[in-house]
Amino acid sequence: MKKSHNKVISGFGVLVVGVVLFFTYGKFFKKNSVVGAGVSTFAVSQAGESFESEKKVKERVTFPDNPYQDIIVNNRLVARGHGPNCAQRYAFIKALLSRFDRPITVLDIGAAYGYFSFRIAHDFDATCLMISDPKLERMSLAQLCALNNSLDKVSCIAKRINAKELEQLSQREHFDVVLALNVIHHFPKNQWKRAARAIVNLGNYVVIETPPEGDRTLGREFLGDIMKFVESKRHAKIAKIPRHTSPDKHATMYVVKGENSSKKFVSLPQGVSLTTFKLLNGVYPTSQMIKKSLAQLKENNYSFLSQDLFVQGKHIVSAVST
Ligand SMILES: C[S@@+](CC[C@H](N)C(=O)[O-])C[C@H]1O[C@@H](n2cnc3c(N)ncnc32)[C@H](O)[C@@H]1O
Protein backbone atom coordinates (compact mmCIF):
# COMPACT_ATOMS: atom_id res chain seq x y z
CA MET A 1 0.00 0.00 0.00
CA LYS A 2 2.79 2.36 1.08
CA LYS A 3 4.72 1.42 -2.06
CA SER A 4 1.85 2.31 -4.40
CA HIS A 5 1.26 5.54 -2.44
CA ASN A 6 4.91 6.41 -3.01
CA LYS A 7 4.55 5.62 -6.70
CA VAL A 8 1.61 8.02 -6.96
CA ILE A 9 3.60 10.72 -5.18
CA SER A 10 6.66 10.18 -7.36
CA GLY A 11 4.45 10.21 -10.50
CA PHE A 12 2.90 13.47 -9.32
CA GLY A 13 6.37 14.87 -8.56
CA VAL A 14 7.47 14.03 -12.07
CA LEU A 15 4.43 15.77 -13.50
CA VAL A 16 5.16 18.91 -11.46
CA VAL A 17 8.85 18.88 -12.47
CA GLY A 18 7.81 18.43 -16.09
CA VAL A 19 5.38 21.33 -15.98
CA VAL A 20 8.01 23.57 -14.35
CA LEU A 21 10.59 22.54 -16.97
CA PHE A 22 8.10 23.15 -19.73
CA PHE A 23 7.36 26.67 -18.58
CA THR A 24 11.03 27.39 -17.85
CA TYR A 25 12.28 26.26 -21.23
CA GLY A 26 9.09 26.94 -23.12
CA LYS A 27 10.09 30.56 -23.80
CA PHE A 28 12.74 29.16 -26.07
CA PHE A 29 10.00 28.36 -28.54
CA LYS A 30 8.11 31.11 -30.26
CA LYS A 31 4.75 31.40 -28.57
CA ASN A 32 1.80 31.05 -30.92
CA SER A 33 -1.55 32.04 -29.56
CA VAL A 34 -3.35 29.24 -27.81
CA VAL A 35 -5.96 27.22 -29.67
CA GLY A 36 -9.37 26.80 -28.18
CA ALA A 37 -9.04 23.04 -28.73
CA GLY A 38 -7.78 20.70 -26.10
CA VAL A 39 -10.96 19.04 -24.92
CA SER A 40 -9.55 15.81 -23.60
CA THR A 41 -12.62 14.26 -22.06
CA PHE A 42 -13.46 10.83 -23.41
CA ALA A 43 -16.47 11.77 -25.46
CA VAL A 44 -17.51 11.62 -29.07
CA SER A 45 -16.27 14.72 -30.79
CA GLN A 46 -18.57 15.51 -33.68
CA ALA A 47 -21.92 16.84 -32.58
CA GLY A 48 -24.81 14.97 -34.08
CA GLU A 49 -22.76 11.92 -35.16
CA SER A 50 -22.86 8.74 -33.21
CA PHE A 51 -20.31 5.97 -33.20
CA GLU A 52 -20.35 2.42 -32.00
CA SER A 53 -20.12 2.23 -28.21
CA GLU A 54 -16.92 1.10 -26.52
CA LYS A 55 -18.75 -2.01 -25.24
CA LYS A 56 -19.94 -2.96 -28.72
CA VAL A 57 -16.50 -2.44 -30.22
CA LYS A 58 -15.02 -4.69 -27.53
CA GLU A 59 -17.64 -7.37 -28.27
CA ARG A 60 -16.84 -7.30 -31.95
CA VAL A 61 -13.07 -6.89 -31.94
CA THR A 62 -10.38 -8.75 -30.01
CA PHE A 63 -7.74 -6.39 -28.71
CA PRO A 64 -4.32 -7.70 -27.68
CA ASP A 65 -3.83 -8.53 -24.02
CA ASN A 66 -1.44 -6.25 -22.22
CA PRO A 67 -0.31 -4.18 -25.24
CA TYR A 68 2.61 -1.75 -24.95
CA GLN A 69 0.42 1.34 -25.39
CA ASP A 70 -3.11 2.07 -24.26
CA ILE A 71 -5.43 1.35 -27.17
CA ILE A 72 -8.14 3.87 -27.90
CA VAL A 73 -11.07 3.79 -30.26
CA ASN A 74 -12.91 7.02 -30.90
CA ASN A 75 -11.24 8.53 -27.86
CA ARG A 76 -12.28 5.74 -25.52
CA LEU A 77 -9.87 3.41 -23.80
CA VAL A 78 -10.42 -0.18 -24.95
CA ALA A 79 -7.20 -1.82 -23.67
CA ARG A 80 -4.77 -0.68 -21.00
CA GLY A 81 -1.08 -0.67 -22.00
CA HIS A 82 1.85 -1.80 -19.88
CA GLY A 83 4.37 0.70 -21.29
CA PRO A 84 5.13 4.20 -20.00
CA ASN A 85 1.97 6.04 -18.94
CA CYS A 86 0.36 7.28 -22.17
CA ALA A 87 -2.04 9.84 -20.69
CA GLN A 88 0.71 11.44 -18.63
CA ARG A 89 3.00 11.69 -21.67
CA TYR A 90 0.23 13.02 -23.86
CA ALA A 91 -0.36 15.92 -21.44
CA PHE A 92 3.08 17.32 -22.32
CA ILE A 93 2.56 16.88 -26.05
CA LYS A 94 -0.85 18.48 -25.85
CA ALA A 95 0.63 21.52 -24.10
CA LEU A 96 3.09 21.93 -26.97
CA LEU A 97 0.43 21.53 -29.69
CA SER A 98 -1.83 24.03 -27.96
CA ARG A 99 0.66 26.71 -28.97
CA PHE A 100 -0.38 26.46 -32.62
CA ASP A 101 -3.29 28.59 -33.71
CA ARG A 102 -3.75 26.92 -37.09
CA PRO A 103 -4.25 23.39 -38.45
CA ILE A 104 -1.11 21.31 -38.06
CA THR A 105 0.59 18.26 -39.53
CA VAL A 106 2.09 15.54 -37.35
CA LEU A 107 4.36 12.60 -38.19
CA ASP A 108 4.38 9.86 -35.53
CA ILE A 109 7.40 7.58 -36.04
CA GLY A 110 7.15 4.24 -34.22
CA ALA A 111 3.48 4.83 -33.52
CA ALA A 112 2.72 1.39 -31.95
CA TYR A 113 -1.09 1.31 -31.53
CA GLY A 114 -1.53 4.93 -32.57
CA TYR A 115 -2.40 6.30 -29.13
CA PHE A 116 -0.79 9.71 -29.63
CA SER A 117 -1.98 10.35 -33.18
CA PHE A 118 -5.53 9.27 -32.38
CA ARG A 119 -5.67 11.58 -29.38
CA ILE A 120 -4.09 14.47 -31.29
CA ALA A 121 -6.47 14.06 -34.24
CA HIS A 122 -9.37 14.09 -31.81
CA ASP A 123 -8.24 17.13 -29.82
CA PHE A 124 -6.79 19.32 -32.57
CA ASP A 125 -7.28 20.25 -36.20
CA ALA A 126 -4.36 18.01 -37.12
CA THR A 127 -3.44 15.75 -40.03
CA CYS A 128 -1.48 12.83 -38.59
CA LEU A 129 0.65 10.27 -40.41
CA MET A 130 1.91 7.27 -38.46
CA ILE A 131 4.75 4.91 -39.31
CA SER A 132 5.19 1.65 -37.46
CA ASP A 133 6.87 -1.68 -37.90
CA PRO A 134 3.92 -4.04 -38.52
CA LYS A 135 5.89 -7.02 -37.17
CA LEU A 136 6.22 -5.54 -33.71
CA GLU A 137 2.56 -4.96 -32.91
CA ARG A 138 -0.12 -7.56 -32.32
CA MET A 139 -2.88 -5.59 -34.01
CA SER A 140 -2.62 -3.75 -37.29
CA LEU A 141 -2.55 0.00 -37.21
CA ALA A 142 -4.67 0.05 -40.38
CA GLN A 143 -7.40 -1.84 -38.51
CA LEU A 144 -7.16 0.65 -35.65
CA CYS A 145 -7.44 3.55 -38.11
CA ALA A 146 -10.60 1.98 -39.53
CA LEU A 147 -12.03 1.46 -36.02
CA ASN A 148 -11.32 5.08 -35.14
CA ASN A 149 -14.02 6.12 -37.58
CA SER A 150 -14.73 9.42 -35.83
CA LEU A 151 -11.39 10.63 -37.21
CA ASP A 152 -10.89 11.76 -40.78
CA LYS A 153 -7.33 12.91 -40.76
CA VAL A 154 -5.24 9.94 -39.67
CA SER A 155 -3.29 7.68 -42.03
CA CYS A 156 -0.58 5.07 -41.63
CA ILE A 157 2.42 3.43 -43.20
CA ALA A 158 3.28 -0.14 -42.21
CA LYS A 159 7.03 -0.35 -42.51
CA ARG A 160 10.21 -0.91 -40.59
CA ILE A 161 11.77 2.26 -41.95
CA ASN A 162 15.55 2.57 -42.17
CA ALA A 163 17.84 5.59 -41.90
CA LYS A 164 18.17 6.00 -45.68
CA GLU A 165 14.39 6.01 -46.15
CA LEU A 166 14.03 8.58 -43.38
CA GLU A 167 16.61 10.78 -45.13
CA GLN A 168 14.71 10.48 -48.42
CA LEU A 169 11.48 11.24 -46.60
CA SER A 170 13.01 14.38 -45.07
CA GLN A 171 13.97 15.62 -48.54
CA ARG A 172 10.40 15.30 -49.81
CA GLU A 173 8.13 15.94 -46.84
CA HIS A 174 7.95 18.24 -43.84
CA PHE A 175 5.70 18.32 -40.77
CA ASP A 176 4.91 20.86 -38.10
CA VAL A 177 5.53 18.33 -35.37
CA VAL A 178 7.33 14.99 -35.41
CA LEU A 179 6.95 12.47 -32.59
CA ALA A 180 9.86 10.08 -32.08
CA LEU A 181 8.91 8.58 -28.75
CA ASN A 182 11.06 5.68 -27.53
CA VAL A 183 12.02 4.74 -31.06
CA ILE A 184 15.53 6.02 -31.88
CA HIS A 185 17.13 3.28 -29.77
CA HIS A 186 15.25 0.69 -31.89
CA PHE A 187 17.44 1.51 -34.90
CA PRO A 188 20.59 -0.60 -35.33
CA LYS A 189 23.80 0.65 -33.75
CA ASN A 190 25.25 1.73 -37.11
CA GLN A 191 22.07 3.58 -38.15
CA TRP A 192 20.61 5.38 -35.15
CA LYS A 193 22.56 8.61 -35.64
CA ARG A 194 21.66 8.92 -39.32
CA ALA A 195 18.06 8.15 -38.45
CA ALA A 196 18.09 10.73 -35.64
CA ARG A 197 19.54 13.43 -37.94
CA ALA A 198 16.86 12.73 -40.55
CA ILE A 199 14.16 12.84 -37.86
CA VAL A 200 15.38 16.27 -36.72
CA ASN A 201 15.16 17.40 -40.36
CA LEU A 202 11.59 16.22 -40.75
CA GLY A 203 9.75 18.74 -38.62
CA ASN A 204 9.63 22.21 -37.12
CA TYR A 205 9.34 20.77 -33.62
CA VAL A 206 10.52 17.25 -32.92
CA VAL A 207 9.43 15.57 -29.71
CA ILE A 208 11.93 12.91 -28.71
CA GLU A 209 11.48 10.61 -25.73
CA THR A 210 14.44 8.41 -24.97
CA PRO A 211 15.27 5.99 -22.13
CA PRO A 212 18.12 6.79 -19.73
CA GLU A 213 21.56 5.25 -19.76
CA GLY A 214 21.52 2.02 -17.79
CA ASP A 215 17.99 1.08 -18.90
CA ARG A 216 17.87 -2.59 -19.87
CA THR A 217 16.22 -2.03 -23.21
CA LEU A 218 17.16 -2.39 -26.87
CA GLY A 219 20.18 -0.33 -27.93
CA ARG A 220 21.36 -0.11 -24.31
CA GLU A 221 24.94 0.46 -25.41
CA PHE A 222 24.10 3.76 -27.12
CA LEU A 223 21.34 5.24 -24.93
CA GLY A 224 23.81 7.76 -23.47
CA ASP A 225 24.96 8.74 -26.97
CA ILE A 226 21.37 9.35 -28.06
CA MET A 227 20.90 11.78 -25.17
CA LYS A 228 24.17 13.54 -26.01
CA PHE A 229 23.10 13.82 -29.65
CA VAL A 230 19.73 15.34 -28.70
CA GLU A 231 21.33 17.72 -26.23
CA SER A 232 23.76 18.91 -28.92
CA LYS A 233 20.70 20.31 -30.78
CA ARG A 234 18.62 23.34 -29.87
CA HIS A 235 16.31 21.69 -27.37
CA ALA A 236 14.18 21.97 -24.26
CA LYS A 237 13.58 19.17 -21.78
CA ILE A 238 9.86 19.07 -21.20
CA ALA A 239 9.33 16.01 -19.01
CA LYS A 240 10.85 13.15 -17.11
CA ILE A 241 8.74 10.03 -17.56
CA PRO A 242 8.95 7.04 -15.19
CA ARG A 243 10.07 3.93 -17.07
CA HIS A 244 7.68 1.01 -17.05
CA THR A 245 10.67 -1.31 -16.66
CA SER A 246 11.93 0.40 -13.48
CA PRO A 247 9.89 3.35 -12.16
CA ASP A 248 12.91 4.75 -10.31
CA LYS A 249 14.46 5.40 -13.74
CA HIS A 250 13.11 8.11 -16.04
CA ALA A 251 13.08 8.67 -19.78
CA THR A 252 13.60 12.26 -20.88
CA MET A 253 11.15 13.93 -23.21
CA TYR A 254 12.70 16.69 -25.30
CA VAL A 255 11.42 19.16 -27.84
CA VAL A 256 14.07 19.81 -30.46
CA LYS A 257 13.88 22.72 -32.87
CA GLY A 258 13.83 21.13 -36.32
CA GLU A 259 16.88 21.90 -38.45
CA ASN A 260 15.04 22.28 -41.71
CA SER A 261 12.38 24.57 -40.29
CA SER A 262 12.82 27.10 -43.07
CA LYS A 263 11.33 24.57 -45.51
CA LYS A 264 8.02 25.95 -46.68
CA PHE A 265 5.23 23.73 -47.90
CA VAL A 266 2.51 26.18 -46.99
CA SER A 267 0.84 26.29 -50.36
CA LEU A 268 0.42 22.51 -50.52
CA PRO A 269 -2.48 20.59 -49.00
CA GLN A 270 -1.76 19.20 -45.54
CA GLY A 271 -0.69 15.58 -45.48
CA VAL A 272 1.85 13.57 -47.41
CA SER A 273 2.25 13.15 -51.16
CA LEU A 274 0.50 10.08 -52.57
CA THR A 275 3.80 9.04 -54.19
CA THR A 276 5.61 9.01 -50.83
CA PHE A 277 2.71 7.16 -49.24
CA LYS A 278 2.76 4.44 -51.88
CA LEU A 279 6.56 4.14 -51.95
CA LEU A 280 6.66 3.55 -48.21
CA ASN A 281 3.85 0.98 -48.06
CA GLY A 282 1.03 3.21 -46.93
CA VAL A 283 -1.81 0.94 -45.77
CA TYR A 284 -4.47 3.35 -44.54
CA PRO A 285 -6.26 4.74 -46.48
CA THR A 286 -6.57 1.36 -48.19
CA SER A 287 -6.21 0.99 -51.97
CA GLN A 288 -9.98 0.75 -52.22
CA MET A 289 -10.48 3.99 -50.31
CA ILE A 290 -7.88 5.68 -52.51
CA LYS A 291 -9.67 4.51 -55.68
CA LYS A 292 -12.93 5.91 -54.39
CA SER A 293 -11.35 9.23 -53.48
CA LEU A 294 -9.71 9.47 -56.90
CA ALA A 295 -13.01 8.78 -58.62
CA GLN A 296 -14.54 11.66 -56.68
CA LEU A 297 -11.70 13.97 -57.71
CA LYS A 298 -12.22 12.94 -61.34
CA GLU A 299 -15.90 13.76 -61.10
CA ASN A 300 -15.01 17.19 -59.77
CA ASN A 301 -12.35 17.81 -62.44
CA TYR A 302 -9.31 17.88 -60.21
CA SER A 303 -5.78 17.25 -61.45
CA PHE A 304 -4.61 13.66 -61.49
CA LEU A 305 -0.90 14.39 -61.88
CA SER A 306 0.94 12.48 -59.18
CA GLN A 307 2.74 15.59 -57.90
CA ASP A 308 -0.66 17.22 -57.23
CA LEU A 309 -2.09 14.39 -55.12
CA PHE A 310 -1.85 14.19 -51.34
CA VAL A 311 -2.98 11.75 -48.70
CA GLN A 312 -4.79 13.76 -46.06
CA GLY A 313 -5.92 11.30 -43.45
CA LYS A 314 -8.34 8.94 -45.15
CA HIS A 315 -8.86 11.11 -48.23
CA ILE A 316 -6.89 11.96 -51.32
CA VAL A 317 -6.85 15.64 -52.10
CA SER A 318 -5.57 17.39 -55.19
CA ALA A 319 -3.66 20.64 -55.05
CA VAL A 320 -5.02 21.80 -58.41
CA SER A 321 -8.41 21.88 -60.05
CA THR A 322 -8.18 21.50 -63.82
C1 LIG B 1 8.98 1.14 -27.64
S1 LIG B 1 7.73 1.30 -28.82
C2 LIG B 1 7.28 3.00 -28.61
C3 LIG B 1 5.90 3.28 -29.10
C4 LIG B 1 5.44 4.73 -28.95
N1 LIG B 1 6.22 5.63 -29.75
C5 LIG B 1 5.40 5.15 -27.52
O1 LIG B 1 6.36 5.76 -27.04
O2 LIG B 1 4.41 4.85 -26.87
C6 LIG B 1 8.64 1.35 -30.33
C7 LIG B 1 7.79 1.45 -31.55
O3 LIG B 1 8.60 1.78 -32.65
C8 LIG B 1 8.28 0.95 -33.74
N2 LIG B 1 9.53 0.82 -34.51
C9 LIG B 1 10.73 0.40 -34.08
N3 LIG B 1 11.64 0.49 -35.05
C10 LIG B 1 10.99 0.98 -36.13
C11 LIG B 1 11.37 1.29 -37.46
N4 LIG B 1 12.62 1.15 -37.89
N5 LIG B 1 10.43 1.76 -38.30
C12 LIG B 1 9.14 1.93 -37.90
N6 LIG B 1 8.73 1.66 -36.64
C13 LIG B 1 9.64 1.19 -35.78
C14 LIG B 1 7.76 -0.33 -33.16
O4 LIG B 1 6.88 -0.97 -34.05
C15 LIG B 1 7.03 0.21 -31.93
O5 LIG B 1 5.73 0.60 -32.28
The ligand as a MOL file (V3000), in Angstrom:
LIG
                    3D

  0  0  0     0  0            999 V3000
M  V30 BEGIN CTAB
M  V30 COUNTS 27 29 0 0 0
M  V30 BEGIN ATOM
M  V30 1 C 8.9830 1.1420 -27.6380 0
M  V30 2 S 7.7310 1.2970 -28.8160 0 CHG=1
M  V30 3 C 7.2840 3.0030 -28.6110 0
M  V30 4 C 5.9000 3.2810 -29.0960 0
M  V30 5 C 5.4370 4.7310 -28.9550 0
M  V30 6 N 6.2230 5.6300 -29.7470 0
M  V30 7 C 5.4040 5.1530 -27.5190 0
M  V30 8 O 6.3630 5.7650 -27.0430 0
M  V30 9 O 4.4070 4.8510 -26.8740 0 CHG=-1
M  V30 10 C 8.6410 1.3540 -30.3260 0
M  V30 11 C 7.7860 1.4540 -31.5520 0
M  V30 12 O 8.5970 1.7810 -32.6490 0
M  V30 13 C 8.2780 0.9510 -33.7410 0
M  V30 14 N 9.5330 0.8220 -34.5090 0
M  V30 15 C 10.7270 0.4000 -34.0820 0
M  V30 16 N 11.6370 0.4870 -35.0530 0
M  V30 17 C 10.9890 0.9770 -36.1310 0
M  V30 18 C 11.3720 1.2950 -37.4570 0
M  V30 19 N 12.6190 1.1500 -37.8870 0
M  V30 20 N 10.4280 1.7560 -38.3030 0
M  V30 21 C 9.1440 1.9290 -37.8950 0
M  V30 22 N 8.7330 1.6550 -36.6440 0
M  V30 23 C 9.6400 1.1940 -35.7820 0
M  V30 24 C 7.7640 -0.3270 -33.1580 0
M  V30 25 O 6.8780 -0.9690 -34.0490 0
M  V30 26 C 7.0320 0.2090 -31.9290 0
M  V30 27 O 5.7350 0.5970 -32.2760 0
M  V30 END ATOM
M  V30 BEGIN BOND
M  V30 1 1 1 2
M  V30 2 1 2 3
M  V30 3 1 2 10
M  V30 4 1 3 4
M  V30 5 1 4 5
M  V30 6 1 5 6
M  V30 7 1 5 7
M  V30 8 2 7 8
M  V30 9 1 7 9
M  V30 10 1 10 11
M  V30 11 1 11 12
M  V30 12 1 11 26
M  V30 13 1 12 13
M  V30 14 1 13 14
M  V30 15 1 13 24
M  V30 16 1 14 15
M  V30 17 1 14 23
M  V30 18 2 15 16
M  V30 19 1 16 17
M  V30 20 1 17 18
M  V30 21 2 17 23
M  V30 22 1 18 19
M  V30 23 2 18 20
M  V30 24 1 20 21
M  V30 25 2 21 22
M  V30 26 1 22 23
M  V30 27 1 24 25
M  V30 28 1 24 26
M  V30 29 1 26 27
M  V30 END BOND
M  V30 END CTAB
M  END
